[in-house]
């Protein structure tokens, strides 16, 4: 399965944070000790998790989902982890090694990354969606003022005064004290310096750096907001009515089974309409011309003849649209291997009662490959 990382916000150069195995292990050990939040991301899905344990061969993370999501969601050549670390948000490529045990609980074992990079090319990511947060701050003459928080990062904040212009009382470099009650459990009391003023608005830099007891939860809080922003940006918008675009999007099942077609329509409710074509070369040529949003190949056998036939169908599509291998009654590992060979976007073995994960997988592929598709939200899963 191939693809690029989803939801990239700004394509800048990523700065290496840890290049050696010792540096990587040190940072991962700290993350495990703090049970730090992390995001497991593929080109089509993302899951929240937490670090648990670092051993000689793997890093263990928490799992709250069944093996279905782990096998089909995380077994991807483009699997990445993202997590906060002090003032940085780190990113690394990894791969699924299997399941393990950590502190008496089942865990997911991931390959230890060869390096860690800073996932944001700016100095510190600024969370703009902070809600209504009232702040208080002092003037250089120790008068107390009040205002509203506009954004916050791990290194500073931007605020707006409730009353008059700030330019007459503050100049660049002035030291102040500020209190930001961000949440019930996260309150910033810090000294800061003024970086700039513009009318009632002022930019501040925390000076000195926030204490670890505040910095760690603040970094985690901002990281979660950034991931939510990335998720919204995953859904590309086209000019015009996005709902109309979504209705024009089509799923095509290549299968002889009318029963499977009916079942899939139940599983993929609220997604673009599903149609079925017979597994013939003539049908493949029509699909190549019509270019549906996603082609689902019904795979009922993995013998040599089955593989040759499927490869011929895929070649007939001419790389014009994404396709998924939908296995019924076949071995998952063999289907995944074939999927990798054919460069399918995903593979999935459909059991008698598939859970919501299959819906989420198809929805993620459509969001990635179909401009304007929004669909009906499905609750985000956690690993």
GUBAKE-151287 format. One record per residue (C-alpha): residue in three letters; y, x, z. Coordinates in nm, 4 decimals, decimal comma. Each point is the difference from the previous one (the first is absolute). Example, Ala and Ser with C-alpha at 12.3 -4.5 7.8 and 13.67 -1.06 7.14 Angstrom:
! GUBAKE-151287
R   code          y          x          z
R    Ala    -0,4500     1,2300     0,7800
R    Ser     0,3440     0,1370    -0,0660
! end
This chain:
! GUBAKE-151287
R   code          y          x          z
R    Unk     0,0000     0,0000     0,0000
R    Unk     0,3368     0,1365    -0,0939
R    Unk     0,3623    -0,0721     0,0723
R    Unk     0,3099     0,1279     0,1692
R    Unk     0,1272    -0,0608     0,3447
R    Unk     0,1449    -0,3476     0,0486
R    Unk     0,3461    -0,0901     0,1145
R    Unk     0,1786     0,3295    -0,0549
R    Unk     0,3546    -0,0224     0,1313
R    Unk     0,1967     0,2633    -0,1877
R    Unk    -0,1822     0,2694    -0,1897
R    Unk     0,1256     0,3202     0,1524
R    Unk    -0,1680     0,3276     0,0784
R    Unk    -0,2224    -0,0237     0,3048
R    Unk     0,0385     0,2824     0,2491
R    Unk    -0,3135     0,1602     0,1391
R    Unk    -0,0207    -0,0292     0,3772
R    Unk    -0,3436     0,1488     0,0559
R    Unk    -0,1732     0,2199    -0,2561
R    Unk    -0,2662     0,1760     0,2068
R    Unk    -0,3051    -0,1592     0,1600
R    Unk     0,1249     0,1083     0,3424
R    Unk     0,3342    -0,1774    -0,0475
R    Unk    -0,1679    -0,3125    -0,1349
R    Unk    -0,2479    -0,0140     0,2877
R    Unk     0,2760     0,0509     0,2561
R    Unk     0,2003    -0,2963    -0,1320
R    Unk    -0,3077    -0,2210    -0,0354
R    Unk    -0,1090     0,0896     0,3545
R    Unk     0,3400    -0,1122     0,1315
R    Unk    -0,0282    -0,3243    -0,1982
R    Unk    -0,3464    -0,0652     0,1419
R    Unk     0,1191     0,0746     0,3514
R    Unk     0,2807    -0,2567    -0,0393
R    Unk    -0,2270    -0,2531    -0,1786
R    Unk     0,2719     0,0091    -0,2639
R    Unk     0,0413    -0,2768    -0,2549
R    Unk    -0,0971     0,0831    -0,3583
R    Unk    -0,0137    -0,1717    -0,3365
R    Unk    -0,3029     0,0365    -0,2246
R    Unk     0,1176    -0,0622    -0,3565
R    Unk    -0,1636    -0,0252    -0,3416
R    Unk     0,1743    -0,0981    -0,3238
R    Unk    -0,0851    -0,3654     0,0713
R    Unk    -0,0423    -0,0473     0,3751
R    Unk     0,1305     0,1252     0,3296
R    Unk    -0,1294    -0,0304     0,3548
R    Unk     0,1413     0,0754     0,3425
R    Unk    -0,2082     0,2118     0,2332
R    Unk     0,0287     0,2492     0,2865
R    Unk    -0,1157     0,3566     0,0435
R    Unk    -0,2886     0,0409     0,2447
R    Unk    -0,1723     0,3365    -0,0107
R    Unk     0,0047     0,3307    -0,1843
R    Unk    -0,3277     0,1911    -0,0239
R    Unk    -0,1094     0,3014    -0,2011
R    Unk    -0,0708    -0,1932    -0,3193
R    Unk     0,2096    -0,3166     0,0012
R    Unk     0,2811    -0,2002     0,1526
R    Unk    -0,1107    -0,3326     0,1476
R    Unk     0,2170    -0,3115    -0,0275
R    Unk    -0,0314    -0,3462     0,1465
R    Unk    -0,1798    -0,2772    -0,1882
R    Unk     0,0281    -0,3720     0,0660
R    Unk    -0,1384    -0,1154    -0,3351
R    Unk    -0,3513    -0,0197    -0,1330
R    Unk    -0,1621     0,2525    -0,2298
R    Unk     0,1019    -0,2040    -0,3067
R    Unk     0,3649     0,1028     0,0203
R    Unk    -0,0915     0,3573     0,0896
R    Unk    -0,2373     0,0428    -0,2946
R    Unk     0,1983    -0,1762    -0,2710
R    Unk     0,3515     0,0482     0,1348
R    Unk    -0,0068     0,3611     0,1173
R    Unk    -0,2511     0,1593    -0,2330
R    Unk     0,2679     0,0956    -0,2465
R    Unk     0,0918     0,3379    -0,1461
R    Unk     0,3641    -0,0738     0,0786
R    Unk    -0,0444    -0,0749     0,3696
R    Unk     0,2931     0,1267     0,2075
R    Unk     0,1101    -0,0103     0,3604
R    Unk     0,3594    -0,0371     0,1214
R    Unk     0,1180     0,0285     0,3587
R    Unk     0,3084     0,0860     0,2089
R    Unk     0,0389     0,3417     0,1606
R    Unk     0,3171     0,0663     0,2017
R    Unk     0,2908    -0,0461    -0,2454
R    Unk    -0,2252     0,0103    -0,3080
R    Unk    -0,2384    -0,2342    -0,1778
R    Unk    -0,3004     0,1931    -0,1245
R    Unk    -0,2236    -0,0655    -0,2994
R    Unk    -0,3336     0,1514    -0,1032
R    Unk    -0,2855    -0,0563    -0,2384
R    Unk    -0,3408    -0,0604     0,1557
R    Unk    -0,3318    -0,1691    -0,0757
R    Unk    -0,2443    -0,2247     0,1789
R    Unk    -0,2938     0,1899     0,1512
R    Unk    -0,1711    -0,2974     0,1636
R    Unk    -0,0281    -0,1470     0,3455
R    Unk    -0,0187     0,1749     0,3344
R    Unk     0,0419    -0,0500     0,3733
R    Unk     0,3053     0,0779     0,2113
R    Unk     0,0047    -0,0694     0,3727
R    Unk    -0,2884    -0,2416    -0,0285
R    Unk     0,1514    -0,2016    -0,2844
R    Unk    -0,0764    -0,0025    -0,3710
R    Unk     0,2577     0,1909    -0,2015
R    Unk     0,0792     0,0917    -0,3582
R    Unk    -0,0387     0,3676    -0,0828
R    Unk     0,2564     0,1493    -0,2375
R    Unk     0,0096     0,3425    -0,1581
R    Unk     0,2441     0,2331     0,1729
R    Unk     0,2917     0,0469    -0,2450
R    Unk     0,0643     0,3445    -0,1436
R    Unk     0,3750    -0,0425     0,0573
R    Unk     0,2600    -0,2419     0,1320
R    Unk     0,3305    -0,0712    -0,1741
R    Unk     0,3210    -0,1713     0,1014
R    Unk    -0,0211    -0,3436    -0,1618
R    Unk     0,3768    -0,0532    -0,0109
R    Unk     0,2167     0,2428    -0,1960
R    Unk     0,3074    -0,0854     0,2034
R    Unk     0,0716     0,1448     0,3430
R    Unk    -0,1050    -0,3144     0,1873
R    Unk    -0,0836    -0,3509    -0,1178
R    Unk     0,2585    -0,2607     0,1000
R    Unk    -0,1305    -0,3395     0,1072
R    Unk     0,2460    -0,2594    -0,1277
R    Unk    -0,1822    -0,3116     0,1225
R    Unk     0,0717     0,0363     0,3691
R    Unk     0,0804    -0,3603     0,0909
R    Unk     0,2866    -0,0935     0,2289
R    Unk     0,0395     0,2936     0,2403
R    Unk     0,3126     0,0293     0,2168
R    Unk     0,0926     0,3583     0,0872
R    Unk     0,2449     0,1510     0,2473
R    Unk     0,1710     0,3374    -0,0365
R    Unk     0,2760     0,2050     0,1544
R    Unk     0,3188     0,1429    -0,1474
R    Unk     0,0981     0,3659     0,0570
R    Unk     0,2301    -0,1396     0,2719
R    Unk    -0,3001    -0,1715     0,1612
R    Unk     0,1054    -0,3521    -0,0909
R    Unk    -0,2953    -0,2326    -0,0562
R    Unk    -0,0369    -0,1731    -0,3376
R    Unk    -0,2571    -0,2396    -0,1433
R    Unk    -0,1349    -0,0487    -0,3490
R    Unk    -0,2962    -0,0835    -0,2216
R    Unk    -0,2745     0,2275    -0,1263
R    Unk    -0,0056     0,0231    -0,3823
R    Unk    -0,2820     0,2515    -0,0449
R    Unk    -0,1884     0,2606     0,1975
R    Unk    -0,2081     0,3094    -0,0681
R    Unk    -0,1727     0,2522     0,2223
R    Unk     0,3103     0,2214    -0,0215
R    Unk     0,2910    -0,2431     0,0136
R    Unk     0,1428    -0,3461    -0,0521
R    Unk     0,2733    -0,1974    -0,1712
R    Unk     0,1914    -0,2568     0,2028
R    Unk     0,2809    -0,2487    -0,0492
R    Unk     0,2588    -0,0606     0,2711
R    Unk     0,0629    -0,3569     0,1109
R    Unk     0,3777     0,0455     0,0128
R    Unk     0,2599     0,2295    -0,1567
R    Unk    -0,0332     0,2947    -0,2369
R    Unk    -0,1667     0,3081     0,1474
R    Unk     0,1950     0,2551    -0,1987
R    Unk     0,2874     0,0290     0,2494
R    Unk    -0,2289     0,0699     0,2978
R    Unk    -0,2790     0,2074    -0,1590
R    Unk    -0,0075     0,3024    -0,2246
R    Unk    -0,2847     0,1983    -0,1514
R    Unk    -0,1738     0,2152     0,2623
R    Unk     0,1046    -0,2058     0,3026
R    Unk    -0,2735    -0,0254     0,2672
R    Unk    -0,0858    -0,3472     0,1253
R    Unk    -0,2660    -0,1834     0,2006
R    Unk    -0,1834    -0,2943    -0,1554
R    Unk    -0,2500    -0,2611     0,1168
R    Unk    -0,2206    -0,1790    -0,2557
R    Unk    -0,2404    -0,2616     0,1443
R    Unk    -0,2175    -0,0077    -0,3111
R    Unk    -0,2842    -0,2051     0,1514
R    Unk    -0,1042    -0,1118     0,3460
R    Unk    -0,2132     0,3137     0,0298
R    Unk     0,2125     0,2432    -0,2007
R    Unk     0,3491     0,0852     0,1242
R    Unk     0,1996     0,2981    -0,1235
R    Unk     0,2439     0,1567     0,2468
R    Unk     0,1304     0,3143    -0,1634
R    Unk     0,2914     0,2277    -0,0525
R    Unk     0,1146     0,0259    -0,3611
R    Unk     0,2695     0,1446    -0,2224
R    Unk     0,2114    -0,1880    -0,2504
R    Unk    -0,0831     0,0917    -0,3605
R    Unk     0,2479    -0,2332    -0,1737
R    Unk     0,2087    -0,3138     0,0474
R    Unk     0,1059    -0,2664    -0,2482
R    Unk     0,2003    -0,2876     0,1442
R    Unk    -0,2206    -0,1703     0,2587
R    Unk    -0,3111     0,1919    -0,1122
R    Unk    -0,1157     0,3331     0,1401
R    Unk    -0,2878     0,2396    -0,0666
R    Unk    -0,1554     0,1864     0,2934
R    Unk    -0,2436     0,2855     0,0456
R    Unk    -0,2072     0,0164     0,3183
R    Unk     0,0844     0,3271     0,1704
R    Unk    -0,2142     0,1507     0,1385
R    Unk    -0,3165    -0,1313    -0,1648
R    Unk    -0,1463    -0,3027     0,1751
R    Unk    -0,2498     0,0661     0,2763
R    Unk    -0,3650    -0,0355    -0,0993
R    Unk    -0,0435    -0,3084     0,2208
R    Unk     0,2540    -0,1799    -0,2210
R    Unk    -0,0512     0,1842    -0,3282
R    Unk    -0,3712    -0,0793    -0,0305
R    Unk     0,0270    -0,3808     0,0332
R    Unk     0,3202    -0,0018    -0,2091
R    Unk    -0,1708     0,1940    -0,2787
R    Unk    -0,2930    -0,2432     0,0081
R    Unk     0,2354    -0,3016    -0,0083
R    Unk     0,1934     0,1373    -0,2995
R    Unk    -0,3236     0,0965    -0,1761
R    Unk    -0,1226    -0,3592     0,0241
R    Unk     0,3272    -0,1292    -0,1470
R    Unk    -0,0225     0,2502    -0,2838
R    Unk    -0,3558    -0,1063    -0,0830
R    Unk     0,1120    -0,3622    -0,0102
R    Unk     0,2791     0,1016    -0,2394
R    Unk    -0,2507     0,1823    -0,2195
R    Unk    -0,2232    -0,3049    -0,0101
R    Unk     0,2840    -0,2172    -0,1247
R    Unk     0,0884     0,2559    -0,2676
R    Unk    -0,3604    -0,0030    -0,1231
R    Unk     0,0665    -0,3349    -0,1625
R    Unk     0,1979     0,0761    -0,3170
R    Unk     0,2358    -0,2748    -0,1133
R    Unk     0,0670    -0,0934    -0,3592
R    Unk     0,3045    -0,1778    -0,1403
R    Unk    -0,0344    -0,3756    -0,0036
R    Unk    -0,2257    -0,2276     0,1981
R    Unk    -0,2624     0,2094     0,1787
R    Unk    -0,2072    -0,3108     0,0696
R    Unk    -0,0225    -0,0672    -0,3733
R    Unk    -0,1061     0,3601    -0,0594
R    Unk    -0,2707    -0,0356     0,2638
R    Unk    -0,1341    -0,3133    -0,1676
R    Unk    -0,0242     0,1838    -0,3298
R    Unk    -0,2091     0,2738     0,1589
R    Unk    -0,3737    -0,0464    -0,0602
R    Unk    -0,3269     0,1188     0,1428
R    Unk    -0,2920     0,0255    -0,2403
R    Unk    -0,3621     0,0061     0,1155
R    Unk    -0,2461     0,1564    -0,2419
R    Unk    -0,3204    -0,1830     0,0878
R    Unk    -0,2632    -0,2480    -0,1163
R    Unk     0,0024    -0,1738     0,3384
R    Unk     0,1976    -0,3229     0,0297
R    Unk    -0,1071    -0,0134     0,3650
R    Unk     0,1662     0,3342     0,0742
R    Unk     0,3137    -0,1198    -0,1776
R    Unk     0,0179    -0,3083     0,2240
R    Unk    -0,0563     0,2103     0,3135
R    Unk     0,2707     0,2482    -0,0939
R    Unk     0,2511    -0,2781    -0,0508
R    Unk    -0,0638    -0,1017     0,3605
R    Unk     0,0250     0,3596     0,1277
R    Unk     0,3149     0,0805    -0,2003
R    Unk     0,1933    -0,3146     0,0737
R    Unk     0,3810     0,0331    -0,0385
R    Unk    -0,0396     0,2897    -0,2435
R    Unk     0,0508    -0,0229    -0,3782
R    Unk    -0,2419    -0,2259    -0,1819
R    Unk    -0,3472     0,1405    -0,0642
R    Unk    -0,1686    -0,0321    -0,3398
R    Unk    -0,3471     0,1067    -0,1140
R    Unk    -0,1204     0,1591    -0,3223
R    Unk    -0,3573     0,0914    -0,1009
R    Unk    -0,1093     0,3640     0,0193
R    Unk     0,0243     0,0681    -0,3732
R    Unk     0,1825     0,2572    -0,2071
R    Unk     0,1912    -0,2745    -0,1823
R    Unk     0,1331    -0,1276     0,3330
R    Unk     0,1044     0,3535     0,0970
R    Unk     0,2065     0,0338    -0,3173
R    Unk     0,1768    -0,3279     0,0778
R    Unk     0,0745     0,1155     0,3541
R    Unk     0,1431     0,3265    -0,1354
R    Unk     0,2440    -0,1998    -0,2125
R    Unk     0,0970    -0,2558     0,2669
R    Unk     0,0350     0,2592     0,2795
R    Unk    -0,0697    -0,2038     0,3154
R    Unk     0,1211     0,1233     0,3381
R    Unk    -0,3447     0,0981     0,1267
R    Unk    -0,3514     0,0003    -0,1444
R    Unk    -0,2948    -0,0514     0,2347
R    Unk    -0,3345     0,1210    -0,1369
R    Unk    -0,3004    -0,1802     0,1488
R    Unk    -0,2575     0,2744     0,0678
R    Unk    -0,3557    -0,1169     0,0688
R    Unk    -0,1854     0,3207    -0,0822
R    Unk     0,0591     0,3744     0,0104
R    Unk    -0,2733     0,1220    -0,2292
R    Unk     0,0630     0,2348    -0,2906
R    Unk     0,0345    -0,2826    -0,2535
R    Unk     0,2315    -0,1941     0,2345
R    Unk     0,2238     0,3035     0,0383
R    Unk     0,0160     0,0688    -0,3747
R    Unk     0,0893    -0,3596    -0,0739
R    Unk     0,2712    -0,0102     0,2630
R    Unk     0,1452     0,3292    -0,1206
R    Unk     0,0199    -0,1402    -0,3536
R    Unk     0,1863    -0,3059     0,1317
R    Unk     0,2437     0,2185     0,1920
R    Unk     0,0610     0,2197    -0,3045
R    Unk     0,0744    -0,3125    -0,2051
R    Unk     0,2832    -0,0886     0,2380
R    Unk     0,1739     0,3222    -0,0988
R    Unk     0,1587     0,0665     0,3410
R    Unk     0,2330    -0,2946    -0,0534
R    Unk    -0,0509    -0,1740     0,3373
R    Unk    -0,1544     0,0686     0,3398
R    Unk    -0,3584    -0,1057     0,0661
R    Unk    -0,2177    -0,0474     0,3058
R    Unk    -0,3798     0,0228     0,0308
R    Unk    -0,1344    -0,3031     0,1856
R    Unk    -0,3572     0,0614     0,1033
R    Unk    -0,2467    -0,2718     0,0975
R    Unk    -0,3325     0,1090     0,1438
R    Unk     0,0593     0,3710    -0,0673
R    Unk     0,0259     0,3008     0,2289
R    Unk     0,3561     0,0682     0,1148
R    Unk    -0,0154     0,3803    -0,0208
R    Unk    -0,1359    -0,0054    -0,3567
R    Unk     0,2669    -0,2500    -0,1047
R    Unk     0,2724     0,2170     0,1508
R    Unk    -0,1353     0,3029    -0,1873
R    Unk     0,0035    -0,1909    -0,3294
R    Unk     0,3495    -0,1270     0,0754
R    Unk     0,1217     0,3563     0,0405
R    Unk    -0,1623     0,1051    -0,3277
R    Unk     0,1599    -0,2851    -0,1940
R    Unk     0,3368     0,0375     0,1766
R    Unk     0,0038    -0,3571     0,1256
R    Unk     0,2808    -0,0915     0,2381
R    Unk    -0,2552    -0,1172     0,2565
R    Unk    -0,3583    -0,1096     0,0572
R    Unk    -0,1344    -0,2700     0,2271
R    Unk    -0,3443    -0,1424     0,0768
R    Unk     0,0395    -0,3738     0,0412
R    Unk    -0,2198    -0,1354     0,2772
R    Unk    -0,0860    -0,3648     0,0654
R    Unk     0,3036    -0,0432     0,2253
R    Unk     0,2762     0,2480    -0,0835
R    Unk     0,2784     0,0181     0,2540
R    Unk     0,3763     0,0152    -0,0644
R    Unk    -0,0174     0,3682    -0,0914
R    Unk    -0,1046    -0,0720    -0,3604
R    Unk     0,3033    -0,2267    -0,0409
R    Unk     0,2266     0,2722     0,1403
R    Unk    -0,1504     0,2613    -0,2309
R    Unk     0,0596    -0,2060    -0,3157
R    Unk     0,3487    -0,0935     0,1194
R    Unk     0,0835     0,3655     0,0601
R    Unk    -0,1132     0,0957    -0,3512
R    Unk     0,2108    -0,2766    -0,1542
R    Unk     0,3061     0,1064     0,1979
R    Unk    -0,0487     0,3533    -0,1216
R    Unk    -0,0532    -0,0769    -0,3668
R    Unk     0,1840    -0,3284    -0,0682
R    Unk     0,3796    -0,0091    -0,0081
R    Unk     0,1395    -0,2987     0,1836
R    Unk    -0,3224    -0,1039     0,1699
R    Unk     0,0542    -0,1018     0,3599
R    Unk    -0,2837    -0,2368     0,0795
R    Unk    -0,0676    -0,1582     0,3355
R    Unk     0,0166     0,2402     0,2956
R    Unk    -0,3267     0,0813     0,1720
R    Unk     0,0039     0,1375     0,3573
R    Unk    -0,0025     0,3787     0,0061
R    Unk    -0,3247     0,1457     0,1215
R    Unk    -0,0506     0,2647     0,2600
R    Unk    -0,2690     0,2619    -0,0084
! end
